[in-house]
Amino acid sequence: MSSTLRSKLVKDSETTMTELVMPNDTNHLGDLMGGNLMKWMDIACAMCASRHTNSAVVTASVDNISFKSSIKLGEICILNAVVTRVFNSSLEVYVTVYAENAVTAQTRKANEAYFTFVSVDSVKHRPVKALPVIPQTPEEVERFEGAQRRRELRLILAGRLKPSQANDLKSLFQ
Ligand SMILES: CC(C)(COP(=O)(O)OP(=O)(O)OC[C@H]1O[C@@H](n2cnc3c(N)ncnc32)[C@H](O)[C@@H]1OP(=O)(O)O)[C@@H](O)C(=O)NCCC(=O)NCCS
């Protein structure tokens, strides 16, 4: 990808990662350990973020992750990561996790989460500005528009933004 680009599309950095759930990945009940799933989600999102920025990235935060549907030993875990919105140096990545049973040929959505990465220079690891992303499909536009609200909420929870400074969430705090 050329470094003279001014923006990128979501599909330019979309990343799919596939893992087979092996015995070492599971707990004593034969379910994929939550920590292993979070690690795979972090890796899939990091590859996506880095493909978008063409720089090193670090994980800054992860929004709520709930485990609604366990993934079993022997199932195939498919992780799909897309950039939803770029702010300045930070960018939000949405990851969806699917569990596929190759024997029954059935696939279900097992998890999802929003990660925030920061584009950093490779010498001092300090934040550097990232290229904007242009949403195209209705789904991409919806996630792009919601990203500002999610950013304000996570920065408030991290103690980096005062509720009174929030724009999209102002009505919640009045
Ligand atoms: C993330 C990090 C680079 C931010 O550094 P900083 O000195 O706070 O830099 P800034 O205040 O300029 O913030 C940089 C960006 O990070 C964002 N950010 C910082 N903390 C954040 C958090 N908890 N949640 C979401 N975004 C956050 C800021 O909003 C800002 O975004 P913007 O440039 O798009 O406006 C720094 O805290 C760091 O290196 N953390 C360790 C990362 C790490 O080790 N991750 C795990 C291994 S990859």
The ligand as an ORCA input file, in Angstrom:
! r2SCAN-3c Opt
* xyz 0 1
  C      -1.582      3.945     24.601
  C      -0.426      4.941     24.842
  C       0.510      4.952     23.628
  C      -1.065      6.328     25.005
  O      -0.005      7.202     25.363
  P      -0.313      8.657     25.989
  O       0.951      9.215     26.479
  O      -1.458      8.548     26.944
  O      -0.721      9.443     24.690
  P      -1.897     10.458     24.418
  O      -2.473     11.077     25.655
  O      -1.374     11.372     23.333
  O      -3.045      9.537     23.792
  C      -2.845      8.956     22.532
  C      -4.146      8.362     22.088
  O      -4.447      7.238     22.909
  C      -5.807      7.307     23.299
  N      -5.950      6.598     24.561
  C      -5.114      6.638     25.605
  N      -5.589      5.856     26.612
  C      -6.732      5.313     26.142
  C      -7.688      4.415     26.698
  N      -7.577      3.915     27.940
  N      -8.742      4.064     25.932
  C      -8.887      4.546     24.682
  N      -8.003      5.398     24.097
  C      -6.961      5.780     24.839
  C      -6.062      8.813     23.448
  O      -7.448      9.092     23.444
  C      -5.339      9.322     22.224
  O      -6.171      9.115     21.089
  P      -6.192     10.175     19.850
  O      -4.762     10.483     19.485
  O      -6.891      9.439     18.754
  O      -6.945     11.390     20.311
  C       0.383      4.593     26.135
  O      -0.469      4.693     27.250
  C       0.983      3.210     26.089
  O       1.996      2.980     25.445
  N       0.348      2.256     26.810
  C       0.842      0.878     26.859
  C       0.272      0.093     25.680
  C       0.554     -1.386     25.854
  O       1.563     -1.771     26.413
  N      -0.387     -2.211     25.350
  C      -0.290     -3.644     25.515
  C       0.698     -4.277     24.606
  S       0.477     -3.888     22.911
*
